[in-house]
């Protein structure tokens, strides 16, 4: 069954792997994510001539670790030769230090591969997650959602989500980690740096199977028995190292990088971490992502110019009325719009001021931005594309 819904061909994962003759070599193990949404994450198991490799590992709770172990048991996996995480969020990497030790003597682990900008979530998760909690509240204050001056240290430290999510990581010593951006990768697997959702996001590409594992950069949605619901969603821009326009600018660059990467690599199938569908046409996602950001830009212009150019100061949450939801998380679209506004301010179309107490960021339009601002931004050449491989780094900007 294939969906032709204007966003390309999406195929249920098992059907896609069978169609490509990969059903034995590539297995998907869905387990709980531990998060309110999305509730499941797809772990991807590949069988290579040198052994078994697992992409992603989910959270470190007892029940989720049991699900992962049962899934590996069901696939006859006694030990792993490597565990590759696309980024160090709890639902992708929290249990990596546990799962990598499967079938090995106590204290020994298979190499855990990740980007170096995110490893602190694994090496000292409690401190890192506390820092992210402060930044999380600060970013939402930037959007105008609440008054940061009212947030006391006690409230921040005892925030229920922080306390829960901090337990999703099992502390893992740094020496167990291998940094893909340092050229530490298994043979014939490459990684493309794709920041935006988080600073450390990578897309893995296994050239033997033509398989891409994209992390939260590429997510699908929908129910298998209703093809009209099948589609893509855009992730939230998370906080560490991605203030103001940084997440937005990074994700737009990621779209351009992946457009180039997909042009020159034979990606046969993408298996997203969330959702029940594989992607057999990677260019369909590029087309969707470009269209999404162009559409919210047009809606933003409409919001700011209806009845004449808006001249009064505003915060990001004031202008969301006409902008459709990204669909992945209720905070996704505000993060996209705020980053876009900051980018426009950097180009001189808005003044931007931050209140020292509330930390609200207010924008005042100096001139109406051009209709083609977003289209031109997306069309720019990505320049050097950081594609990491074993022993070094190559540029894919051909």
C-alpha positions as CSV (number, residue, x, y, z in Angstrom):
1,X,0.0,0.0,0.0
2,X,1.4,3.4,-1.0
3,X,0.2,6.9,-0.3
4,X,0.3,9.4,-3.1
5,X,-0.8,12.5,-1.2
6,X,1.3,15.2,-2.6
7,X,4.2,14.4,-0.4
8,X,5.5,11.4,-2.2
9,X,5.3,7.7,-1.6
10,X,5.1,6.6,2.1
11,X,4.9,2.8,2.6
12,X,4.3,0.8,5.8
13,X,7.8,-0.1,7.1
14,X,7.5,-3.9,6.8
15,X,6.1,-3.7,3.4
16,X,8.8,-1.3,2.2
17,X,11.6,-3.6,3.5
18,X,10.0,-6.6,1.9
19,X,9.6,-4.8,-1.4
20,X,13.3,-3.9,-1.4
21,X,14.5,-7.3,-0.4
22,X,15.8,-6.1,3.0
23,X,13.4,-7.9,5.3
24,X,16.1,-10.2,6.6
25,X,19.0,-7.7,6.7
26,X,17.0,-4.8,8.3
27,X,14.6,-5.2,11.2
28,X,12.6,-2.5,13.0
29,X,11.9,-2.9,16.7
30,X,9.2,-0.5,17.9
31,X,9.4,0.3,21.7
32,X,8.0,2.9,24.0
33,X,9.7,6.2,23.9
34,X,8.8,7.2,27.5
35,X,7.6,10.6,26.2
36,X,4.0,11.8,26.0
37,X,4.4,12.3,22.3
38,X,5.5,10.5,20.2
39,X,4.8,7.4,22.3
40,X,6.9,5.0,20.2
41,X,10.3,5.0,18.7
42,X,11.6,2.7,15.9
43,X,14.9,1.0,16.7
44,X,16.6,-0.2,13.5
45,X,18.6,-3.4,13.6
46,X,20.9,-4.2,10.7
47,X,22.7,-7.5,10.1
48,X,26.1,-7.0,8.5
49,X,28.8,-9.4,7.8
50,X,30.7,-8.2,10.9
51,X,27.7,-8.5,13.2
52,X,24.6,-6.7,14.4
53,X,24.3,-2.9,14.6
54,X,21.4,-1.0,16.3
55,X,20.3,2.5,15.6
56,X,18.8,4.3,18.6
57,X,18.1,2.9,22.1
58,X,15.2,4.8,23.7
59,X,14.9,5.7,27.4
60,X,16.6,3.9,30.4
61,X,13.5,3.0,32.3
62,X,13.3,-0.6,33.5
63,X,10.2,-1.4,31.4
64,X,11.6,0.1,28.2
65,X,15.0,-1.6,28.6
66,X,13.0,-4.9,29.0
67,X,11.2,-4.1,25.7
68,X,14.5,-3.5,23.9
69,X,16.0,-6.7,25.3
70,X,12.9,-8.7,24.3
71,X,13.1,-7.3,20.8
72,X,16.7,-8.2,20.4
73,X,16.0,-11.7,21.8
74,X,13.3,-12.1,19.2
75,X,15.8,-11.3,16.5
76,X,18.5,-13.7,17.8
77,X,20.8,-10.9,18.8
78,X,23.3,-12.0,21.5
79,X,25.5,-8.9,21.3
80,X,26.0,-5.8,19.3
81,X,29.0,-4.6,17.4
82,X,27.9,-1.0,17.5
83,X,25.0,1.2,18.7
84,X,24.5,4.4,16.7
85,X,22.3,7.2,18.1
86,X,21.1,10.1,15.9
87,X,21.1,12.6,18.7
88,X,21.4,12.4,22.5
89,X,17.7,12.9,23.6
90,X,16.3,10.4,26.1
91,X,14.1,8.6,23.6
92,X,17.0,8.0,21.3
93,X,20.0,7.6,23.5
94,X,19.0,7.3,27.2
95,X,19.6,3.6,27.5
96,X,22.6,3.4,25.2
97,X,25.1,2.6,28.0
98,X,22.9,-0.4,29.0
99,X,22.0,-1.8,25.6
100,X,25.6,-1.6,24.3
101,X,26.7,-3.9,27.1
102,X,24.4,-6.7,26.0
103,X,26.3,-10.1,25.9
104,X,29.5,-8.5,27.1
105,X,31.4,-8.7,30.4
106,X,30.4,-6.2,33.1
107,X,31.8,-2.7,32.2
108,X,32.4,-3.6,28.6
109,X,30.3,-2.1,25.8
110,X,30.0,-2.0,22.1
111,X,31.0,1.3,20.7
112,X,28.3,4.0,21.1
113,X,28.4,6.4,18.1
114,X,27.1,10.0,18.4
115,X,28.0,13.6,17.5
116,X,30.3,15.2,20.0
117,X,28.1,18.2,20.6
118,X,25.5,16.0,22.5
119,X,27.5,13.5,24.5
120,X,27.1,15.4,27.8
121,X,23.6,14.0,28.1
122,X,25.2,10.6,28.4
123,X,28.3,11.5,30.3
124,X,26.6,13.6,33.0
125,X,22.9,13.7,32.3
126,X,21.5,15.2,35.5
127,X,23.6,18.4,35.3
128,X,23.1,18.7,31.5
129,X,19.3,18.2,31.8
130,X,19.1,20.8,34.6
131,X,20.8,23.3,32.3
132,X,18.4,22.5,29.5
133,X,15.4,23.0,31.8
134,X,16.5,26.6,32.5
135,X,17.0,27.2,28.8
136,X,13.7,25.5,28.0
137,X,11.8,28.0,30.2
138,X,13.9,30.9,28.8
139,X,13.0,30.0,25.2
140,X,9.3,29.8,26.0
141,X,9.6,33.2,27.7
142,X,11.2,34.5,24.5
143,X,8.1,33.5,22.6
144,X,5.9,35.4,25.1
145,X,4.3,32.4,26.7
146,X,5.1,33.4,30.3
147,X,7.0,35.9,32.5
148,X,10.5,34.5,33.2
149,X,10.8,36.7,36.3
150,X,8.1,34.7,37.9
151,X,10.0,31.4,37.6
152,X,11.9,30.7,40.8
153,X,14.8,28.3,41.2
154,X,12.6,25.9,43.2
155,X,10.0,25.8,40.4
156,X,12.6,25.2,37.8
157,X,14.4,22.5,39.7
158,X,11.2,20.7,40.7
159,X,9.6,20.9,37.3
160,X,7.9,17.5,36.9
161,X,8.9,16.9,33.3
162,X,12.6,17.7,34.2
163,X,12.5,15.3,37.1
164,X,10.9,12.6,34.9
165,X,13.1,13.0,31.8
166,X,16.3,13.2,33.8
167,X,15.8,9.6,34.8
168,X,15.6,8.5,31.2
169,X,19.4,8.6,30.9
170,X,21.8,6.0,32.3
171,X,25.2,7.7,32.9
172,X,27.7,6.4,30.4
173,X,31.5,7.1,30.6
174,X,32.9,9.2,27.8
175,X,35.4,6.5,26.9
176,X,32.5,4.3,25.8
177,X,31.5,6.9,23.1
178,X,32.8,7.3,19.6
179,X,32.3,10.7,17.9
180,X,31.2,10.5,14.3
181,X,32.4,14.1,13.6
182,X,35.9,12.9,14.6
183,X,35.7,10.2,11.9
184,X,34.8,7.4,14.3
185,X,32.3,5.3,12.5
186,X,31.8,1.6,11.4
187,X,33.0,0.8,7.9
188,X,30.6,1.7,5.0
189,X,28.4,3.9,7.3
190,X,28.4,7.6,6.9
191,X,26.8,10.4,8.9
192,X,25.5,13.8,7.7
193,X,25.4,16.6,10.3
194,X,21.8,17.8,10.3
195,X,21.3,20.3,13.2
196,X,18.0,22.1,13.8
197,X,15.9,19.8,15.9
198,X,19.0,19.6,18.1
199,X,22.6,20.7,17.7
200,X,23.9,17.2,17.5
201,X,21.5,15.6,15.0
202,X,22.9,13.4,12.3
203,X,21.4,11.2,9.6
204,X,23.1,7.9,9.2
205,X,23.5,6.3,5.8
206,X,24.4,2.6,5.3
207,X,25.5,2.3,1.7
208,X,25.3,-1.5,1.7
209,X,21.5,-1.4,2.1
210,X,20.8,2.1,0.7
211,X,19.3,2.8,4.2
212,X,19.1,6.2,5.9
213,X,18.2,6.5,9.6
214,X,17.4,10.2,10.1
215,X,16.5,10.7,13.8
216,X,14.0,13.4,14.5
217,X,15.0,15.4,11.5
218,X,12.5,13.4,9.4
219,X,9.3,12.1,11.0
220,X,6.2,10.5,9.5
221,X,2.6,10.4,10.8
222,X,-0.7,8.7,10.1
223,X,-2.5,5.4,10.6
224,X,-1.8,2.5,8.3
225,X,-5.4,1.8,7.4
226,X,-6.2,5.4,6.3
227,X,-3.8,6.6,3.6
228,X,-5.3,10.1,3.7
229,X,-3.7,10.6,7.1
230,X,-0.1,9.7,5.9
231,X,2.4,12.5,5.8
232,X,5.4,14.3,7.3
233,X,5.8,16.5,10.3
234,X,8.5,19.0,11.3
235,X,10.2,18.6,14.7
236,X,10.5,21.2,17.4
237,X,13.7,23.2,17.6
238,X,15.2,22.3,21.0
239,X,17.3,24.5,23.1
240,X,20.9,23.7,24.0
241,X,23.1,25.9,21.7
242,X,20.2,27.0,19.5
243,X,19.0,30.3,20.9
244,X,17.2,33.0,18.8
245,X,17.6,32.3,15.1
246,X,20.0,29.4,15.5
247,X,17.6,26.4,15.4
248,X,15.7,27.9,12.4
249,X,18.9,28.7,10.4
250,X,20.3,25.3,11.2
251,X,17.2,23.4,10.0
252,X,16.9,25.4,6.8
253,X,20.6,24.6,6.1
254,X,19.8,20.9,6.9
255,X,17.1,20.9,4.3
256,X,19.6,22.2,1.7
257,X,22.2,19.7,2.8
258,X,19.9,16.8,2.6
259,X,18.6,17.9,-0.8
260,X,22.3,17.8,-2.0
261,X,23.0,14.5,-0.2
262,X,19.9,12.8,-1.7
263,X,20.9,14.0,-5.2
264,X,24.3,12.2,-5.1
265,X,23.6,9.1,-2.9
266,X,21.4,6.1,-3.7
267,X,19.1,6.3,-0.7
268,X,16.6,3.5,-1.3
269,X,14.7,3.8,2.0
270,X,14.5,6.1,5.0
271,X,13.2,4.7,8.3
272,X,12.1,7.5,10.6
273,X,12.2,7.1,14.3
274,X,8.6,7.9,14.9
275,X,5.7,6.9,12.7
276,X,4.8,3.6,11.0
277,X,6.0,4.4,7.5
278,X,9.2,4.2,5.5
279,X,10.1,6.7,2.8
280,X,11.1,5.4,-0.6
281,X,11.5,8.7,-2.3
282,X,13.8,11.0,-0.1
283,X,13.2,14.0,-2.4
284,X,9.5,13.9,-1.3
285,X,10.6,14.9,2.2
286,X,12.7,17.7,0.8
287,X,9.8,19.0,-1.2
288,X,7.5,18.8,1.9
289,X,10.0,20.6,4.2
290,X,10.5,23.4,1.7
291,X,6.8,23.8,1.2
292,X,6.1,23.8,4.9
293,X,8.5,26.7,5.6
294,X,7.3,28.7,2.6
295,X,3.7,28.2,3.7
296,X,4.3,29.4,7.3
297,X,6.3,32.4,5.9
298,X,3.4,33.4,3.7
299,X,0.9,33.0,6.6
300,X,3.2,35.2,8.7
301,X,3.3,37.9,6.1
302,X,-0.5,37.7,5.8
303,X,-0.8,38.1,9.6
304,X,1.5,41.1,9.7
305,X,0.1,43.0,6.7
306,X,-3.7,42.3,6.8
307,X,-5.2,45.8,6.9
308,X,-1.9,47.4,6.4
309,X,1.6,46.7,7.8
310,X,1.6,46.1,11.6
311,X,3.5,48.8,13.4
312,X,3.0,47.9,17.1
313,X,5.5,45.7,18.9
314,X,4.5,42.0,19.2
315,X,5.8,38.7,20.5
316,X,5.9,35.4,18.5
317,X,2.8,34.0,20.1
318,X,0.8,37.1,19.0
319,X,1.1,36.1,15.3
320,X,0.3,32.4,15.3
321,X,-3.4,32.7,14.4
322,X,-3.0,31.9,10.6
323,X,-0.1,29.6,10.9
324,X,-0.9,25.9,10.7
325,X,0.6,23.4,13.2
326,X,3.7,21.5,12.3
327,X,2.0,18.5,13.9
328,X,4.8,17.0,15.8
329,X,4.6,18.8,19.1
330,X,2.5,21.7,20.3
331,X,5.7,23.8,20.8
332,X,7.0,23.0,17.3
333,X,5.4,25.8,15.4
334,X,6.1,28.5,17.9
335,X,9.8,27.5,17.8
336,X,9.8,27.7,14.0
337,X,8.0,31.1,13.9
338,X,10.2,32.7,16.6
339,X,13.3,31.5,14.8
340,X,12.0,32.9,11.5
341,X,11.2,36.3,13.1
342,X,14.7,36.4,14.6
343,X,16.2,35.7,11.2
344,X,14.2,38.4,9.6
345,X,15.3,40.8,12.3
346,X,18.9,40.0,11.6
347,X,18.2,41.0,8.0
348,X,17.0,44.4,9.1
349,X,13.2,43.9,8.5
350,X,12.4,44.1,12.3
351,X,13.8,45.7,15.4
352,X,14.1,43.1,18.2
353,X,14.2,43.9,21.9
354,X,14.3,41.6,24.9
355,X,12.8,42.6,28.2
356,X,15.4,42.1,31.0
357,X,12.8,40.8,33.5
358,X,10.2,39.0,31.5
359,X,12.7,37.9,28.8
360,X,9.9,38.4,26.2
361,X,11.4,39.2,22.8
362,X,9.3,41.9,21.0
363,X,9.5,42.6,17.3
364,X,8.7,45.9,15.6
365,X,8.5,45.8,11.8
366,X,10.7,48.4,10.0
367,X,9.7,47.3,6.5
368,X,7.6,44.5,5.0
369,X,9.9,41.5,4.2
370,X,9.9,40.4,0.5
371,X,7.5,37.7,-0.7
372,X,10.3,35.5,-1.9
373,X,12.5,35.7,1.3
374,X,11.9,32.1,2.3
375,X,12.1,30.7,-1.3
376,X,15.5,32.4,-1.8
377,X,16.8,31.1,1.5
378,X,15.8,27.6,0.7
379,X,17.3,27.8,-2.8
380,X,20.8,28.8,-1.7
381,X,23.6,26.3,-2.3
382,X,24.4,24.4,1.0
383,X,28.1,24.9,0.4
384,X,30.3,22.4,2.3
385,X,28.2,19.4,3.4
386,X,29.8,17.7,6.5
387,X,29.5,14.0,5.6
388,X,31.5,12.0,8.2
389,X,33.0,8.6,7.4
390,X,35.4,6.2,9.0
391,X,38.8,7.9,9.5
392,X,37.9,11.3,8.2
393,X,35.4,13.7,6.8
394,X,34.5,14.4,3.1
395,X,32.6,17.2,1.5
396,X,29.5,16.2,-0.5
397,X,29.1,19.6,-2.1
398,X,29.5,18.3,-5.7
